Amino acid sequence: MQAVARQVSENAPGTPVACAYLELSTPDLSSACQELLAHGVRTITIVPLFLGVGKHAREDLPLLVAGLRAAHPDTVFELRGAVGEDTRLIALLAQIAIERP
């Protein structure tokens, strides 16, 4: 996740980026959003770095985002689909799988 955040920062300089975790690590989503809000960010795009759509992506994350929206009505929270559903990532993973060392 940190590598993806660094790449986002390199590709879009000046775009605030924060990593968040749903369990087993910190910061959690609320804390990461608080950090962004403290820096004046008023539109937060949440990009779940899940390869599949399990309980976290399907149930837990939408509930957390609904709570954030209720707590911060002046902020736009955009919840994207899990990256594992993006056809570009699927194609890249397939290419990596068939490459020979």
PyRosetta script that sets phi, psi and omega in degrees:
from pyrosetta import init, pose_from_sequence

init()
pose = pose_from_sequence("MQAVARQVSENAPGTPVACAYLELSTPDLSSACQELLAHGVRTITIVPLFLGVGKHAREDLPLLVAGLRAAHPDTVFELRGAVGEDTRLIALLAQIAIERP")
pose.set_psi(1, -40.7)
pose.set_omega(1, 179.8)
pose.set_phi(2, -62.9)
pose.set_psi(2, -37.9)
pose.set_omega(2, 178.6)
pose.set_phi(3, -64.5)
pose.set_psi(3, -39.0)
pose.set_omega(3, 177.5)
pose.set_phi(4, -65.7)
pose.set_psi(4, -43.0)
pose.set_omega(4, 178.7)
pose.set_phi(5, -61.1)
pose.set_psi(5, -42.5)
pose.set_omega(5, 178.1)
pose.set_phi(6, -62.4)
pose.set_psi(6, -41.0)
pose.set_omega(6, -179.6)
pose.set_phi(7, -66.3)
pose.set_psi(7, -39.1)
pose.set_omega(7, 176.3)
pose.set_phi(8, -60.8)
pose.set_psi(8, -45.1)
pose.set_omega(8, 179.8)
pose.set_phi(9, -62.3)
pose.set_psi(9, -37.8)
pose.set_omega(9, 177.8)
pose.set_phi(10, -69.6)
pose.set_psi(10, -40.7)
pose.set_omega(10, -177.6)
pose.set_phi(11, -75.4)
pose.set_psi(11, -28.2)
pose.set_omega(11, -177.6)
pose.set_phi(12, -134.7)
pose.set_psi(12, 70.9)
pose.set_omega(12, -179.0)
pose.set_phi(13, -54.7)
pose.set_psi(13, 140.2)
pose.set_omega(13, -179.8)
pose.set_phi(14, 88.9)
pose.set_psi(14, -8.0)
pose.set_omega(14, 177.2)
pose.set_phi(15, -86.8)
pose.set_psi(15, 118.6)
pose.set_omega(15, 179.0)
pose.set_phi(16, -64.7)
pose.set_psi(16, 135.9)
pose.set_omega(16, -178.7)
pose.set_phi(17, -133.5)
pose.set_psi(17, 137.1)
pose.set_omega(17, 174.9)
pose.set_phi(18, -142.0)
pose.set_psi(18, 138.2)
pose.set_omega(18, 175.6)
pose.set_phi(19, -91.5)
pose.set_psi(19, 147.2)
pose.set_omega(19, 176.5)
pose.set_phi(20, -140.6)
pose.set_psi(20, 153.5)
pose.set_omega(20, -177.2)
pose.set_phi(21, -128.8)
pose.set_psi(21, 148.3)
pose.set_omega(21, -179.5)
pose.set_phi(22, -88.4)
pose.set_psi(22, -26.1)
pose.set_omega(22, 177.3)
pose.set_phi(23, -162.1)
pose.set_psi(23, 161.6)
pose.set_omega(23, 173.9)
pose.set_phi(24, 69.2)
pose.set_psi(24, -0.3)
pose.set_omega(24, 179.8)
pose.set_phi(25, -156.9)
pose.set_psi(25, 167.4)
pose.set_omega(25, 178.1)
pose.set_phi(26, -126.5)
pose.set_psi(26, 156.2)
pose.set_omega(26, 4.8)
pose.set_phi(27, -82.1)
pose.set_psi(27, 158.0)
pose.set_omega(27, 173.2)
pose.set_phi(28, -81.1)
pose.set_psi(28, 175.2)
pose.set_omega(28, -175.4)
pose.set_phi(29, -61.4)
pose.set_psi(29, -42.8)
pose.set_omega(29, -179.4)
pose.set_phi(30, -61.3)
pose.set_psi(30, -44.2)
pose.set_omega(30, 180.0)
pose.set_phi(31, -64.7)
pose.set_psi(31, -42.3)
pose.set_omega(31, 179.2)
pose.set_phi(32, -63.7)
pose.set_psi(32, -40.6)
pose.set_omega(32, 178.5)
pose.set_phi(33, -66.9)
pose.set_psi(33, -39.0)
pose.set_omega(33, 177.2)
pose.set_phi(34, -59.3)
pose.set_psi(34, -39.6)
pose.set_omega(34, 177.6)
pose.set_phi(35, -61.3)
pose.set_psi(35, -44.9)
pose.set_omega(35, 179.5)
pose.set_phi(36, -65.6)
pose.set_psi(36, -43.2)
pose.set_omega(36, 179.2)
pose.set_phi(37, -61.5)
pose.set_psi(37, -37.6)
pose.set_omega(37, 179.3)
pose.set_phi(38, -64.2)
pose.set_psi(38, -22.4)
pose.set_omega(38, 177.8)
pose.set_phi(39, -95.4)
pose.set_psi(39, 11.1)
pose.set_omega(39, 175.1)
pose.set_phi(40, 88.4)
pose.set_psi(40, 6.4)
pose.set_omega(40, 179.5)
pose.set_phi(41, -70.8)
pose.set_psi(41, 132.9)
pose.set_omega(41, -179.6)
pose.set_phi(42, -122.8)
pose.set_psi(42, -0.1)
pose.set_omega(42, 171.4)
pose.set_phi(43, -131.7)
pose.set_psi(43, 119.9)
pose.set_omega(43, -177.4)
pose.set_phi(44, -120.0)
pose.set_psi(44, 120.8)
pose.set_omega(44, 177.0)
pose.set_phi(45, -100.3)
pose.set_psi(45, 123.4)
pose.set_omega(45, -178.9)
pose.set_phi(46, -103.3)
pose.set_psi(46, 119.3)
pose.set_omega(46, -177.5)
pose.set_phi(47, -114.3)
pose.set_psi(47, 101.2)
pose.set_omega(47, -179.0)
pose.set_phi(48, -70.0)
pose.set_psi(48, 119.4)
pose.set_omega(48, -179.8)
pose.set_phi(49, -89.7)
pose.set_psi(49, 55.4)
pose.set_omega(49, 177.2)
pose.set_phi(50, -103.9)
pose.set_psi(50, 137.6)
pose.set_omega(50, 175.9)
pose.set_phi(51, -78.2)
pose.set_psi(51, -26.2)
pose.set_omega(51, 178.8)
pose.set_phi(52, -126.6)
pose.set_psi(52, 172.8)
pose.set_omega(52, 179.8)
pose.set_phi(53, -109.5)
pose.set_psi(53, 85.2)
pose.set_omega(53, 176.6)
pose.set_phi(54, -96.9)
pose.set_psi(54, -160.5)
pose.set_omega(54, -176.8)
pose.set_phi(55, -59.0)
pose.set_psi(55, -39.7)
pose.set_omega(55, 179.9)
pose.set_phi(56, -59.5)
pose.set_psi(56, -51.0)
pose.set_omega(56, -176.7)
pose.set_phi(57, -72.3)
pose.set_psi(57, -35.1)
pose.set_omega(57, -174.7)
pose.set_phi(58, -81.9)
pose.set_psi(58, -37.3)
pose.set_omega(58, -172.7)
pose.set_phi(59, -119.4)
pose.set_psi(59, -54.0)
pose.set_omega(59, -172.1)
pose.set_phi(60, -64.5)
pose.set_psi(60, -50.0)
pose.set_omega(60, -175.7)
pose.set_phi(61, -63.4)
pose.set_psi(61, -45.9)
pose.set_omega(61, 177.0)
pose.set_phi(62, -59.1)
pose.set_psi(62, -36.2)
pose.set_omega(62, 177.5)
pose.set_phi(63, -66.1)
pose.set_psi(63, -42.1)
pose.set_omega(63, 177.9)
pose.set_phi(64, -62.7)
pose.set_psi(64, -41.7)
pose.set_omega(64, -179.5)
pose.set_phi(65, -67.9)
pose.set_psi(65, -38.1)
pose.set_omega(65, 176.3)
pose.set_phi(66, -61.2)
pose.set_psi(66, -39.7)
pose.set_omega(66, 176.7)
pose.set_phi(67, -64.4)
pose.set_psi(67, -40.2)
pose.set_omega(67, 177.6)
pose.set_phi(68, -64.2)
pose.set_psi(68, -41.7)
pose.set_omega(68, 178.6)
pose.set_phi(69, -62.1)
pose.set_psi(69, -41.3)
pose.set_omega(69, 179.8)
pose.set_phi(70, -67.4)
pose.set_psi(70, -38.4)
pose.set_omega(70, -178.3)
pose.set_phi(71, -76.2)
pose.set_psi(71, -24.8)
pose.set_omega(71, -176.1)
pose.set_phi(72, -133.0)
pose.set_psi(72, 71.3)
pose.set_omega(72, -175.3)
pose.set_phi(73, -64.7)
pose.set_psi(73, -17.5)
pose.set_omega(73, 179.4)
pose.set_phi(74, -90.0)
pose.set_psi(74, 4.0)
pose.set_omega(74, -179.5)
pose.set_phi(75, -113.0)
pose.set_psi(75, 139.2)
pose.set_omega(75, 176.1)
pose.set_phi(76, -92.0)
pose.set_psi(76, 123.8)
pose.set_omega(76, 175.8)
pose.set_phi(77, -112.8)
pose.set_psi(77, 115.2)
pose.set_omega(77, 178.1)
pose.set_phi(78, -105.0)
pose.set_psi(78, 120.4)
pose.set_omega(78, 178.4)
pose.set_phi(79, -102.5)
pose.set_psi(79, 112.7)
pose.set_omega(79, 178.8)
pose.set_phi(80, -83.4)
pose.set_psi(80, 168.7)
pose.set_omega(80, 175.3)
pose.set_phi(81, -75.2)
pose.set_psi(81, 161.4)
pose.set_omega(81, 177.6)
pose.set_phi(82, -59.3)
pose.set_psi(82, 138.4)
pose.set_omega(82, -176.9)
pose.set_phi(83, -60.1)
pose.set_psi(83, -27.8)
pose.set_omega(83, -179.6)
pose.set_phi(84, -66.4)
pose.set_psi(84, -11.9)
pose.set_omega(84, 176.4)
pose.set_phi(85, -92.8)
pose.set_psi(85, -6.6)
pose.set_omega(85, -178.5)
pose.set_phi(86, -77.0)
pose.set_psi(86, 125.3)
pose.set_omega(86, -176.8)
pose.set_phi(87, -61.3)
pose.set_psi(87, -27.3)
pose.set_omega(87, 178.2)
pose.set_phi(88, -67.7)
pose.set_psi(88, -40.3)
pose.set_omega(88, 178.4)
pose.set_phi(89, -70.6)
pose.set_psi(89, -39.3)
pose.set_omega(89, 177.6)
pose.set_phi(90, -59.4)
pose.set_psi(90, -44.4)
pose.set_omega(90, 179.0)
pose.set_phi(91, -64.0)
pose.set_psi(91, -41.7)
pose.set_omega(91, 179.3)
pose.set_phi(92, -64.5)
pose.set_psi(92, -44.0)
pose.set_omega(92, 178.8)
pose.set_phi(93, -63.1)
pose.set_psi(93, -39.2)
pose.set_omega(93, 177.5)
pose.set_phi(94, -64.7)
pose.set_psi(94, -41.3)
pose.set_omega(94, 178.0)
pose.set_phi(95, -62.3)
pose.set_psi(95, -44.5)
pose.set_omega(95, 178.4)
pose.set_phi(96, -61.3)
pose.set_psi(96, -40.0)
pose.set_omega(96, -177.5)
pose.set_phi(97, -65.0)
pose.set_psi(97, -32.6)
pose.set_omega(97, -176.6)
pose.set_phi(98, -95.2)
pose.set_psi(98, -7.9)
pose.set_omega(98, 178.6)
pose.set_phi(99, -66.7)
pose.set_psi(99, 146.3)
pose.set_omega(99, 175.7)
pose.set_phi(100, -99.5)
pose.set_psi(100, 140.0)
pose.set_omega(100, 180.0)
pose.set_phi(101, -67.1)
pose.dump_pdb("model.pdb")
